[in-house]
Every structure is written in structure tokens, then in C-alpha cells.
Amino acid sequence: MKMHRIMMTLVISTVMLSAGYGQEKPGNMPIENITGTVMGTDSVGNIISIRTDDQKQMVFSVPDKAVITQDTQKIGLMDIQESSAVTIQYFVSPSFKNTVISIVDNDAVINE
């Protein structure tokens, strides 16, 4: 019985530790750049979809560590407007998700 408890503790500890490392990283994955027009964003689900210049629709996962800028200011995913022109730097993860590294909102307008 004691050995069973030790094994269960080890298994649970391993699962808890590995959860912190669950975010996918580019590693050896090639990094791509693409420009397009924003079709929509989901700041709760951390997703952005765009239509590229060749009319292809693409969906991207936006991790918390992604850098999103407008002009020289950092902004949030919710600050990107539909139909904005954006440039996205991303990689395709081992689970075949387009994962954002950075987004630049090219339609930056400063209201004074």
C-alpha cells in the first residue's frame, strides 16, 4: 500500500510539473511571416483569423507570450480591429497549430 502511494505521488507530481511546460515553443520549427486583413479575433480563446493577400483564410493561436504592437506601443489582442492590416510572425507547432510569435497592427492610427 505504501509503494502504491509513492507511485501515485510521483505520477501526480510529474503531471503537475509537465503542465507548466505545455506551451509550445518554436524550437527547430521554421518561422514564417505573413500579411493579411483581420477577419476576426477571439481574445478569450486567444485566436486571430486573417485573409491573406491571395485570399486564403488562416487561423492562428495567440499565446500569452506573443508580442502584439501597434506603432511602437504594446496592445492586447482585443485592441486589434476587424479589417485591420496585420503582419504575423508565426510557426507551425508539432500539433499543427499556427502559433503566433508576434503581430504588428499596420493600421495604427493615433487619435489626438
Secondary structure by P-SEA (a helix, b strand, c coil): caaaaaaaaaaaaaaaaaaaaccccccccbbbbbbbbbcccccccbbbbbbcccbbbbbbbbcccccccccccccccccccccccbbbbbbbcccccccccccccccccccc
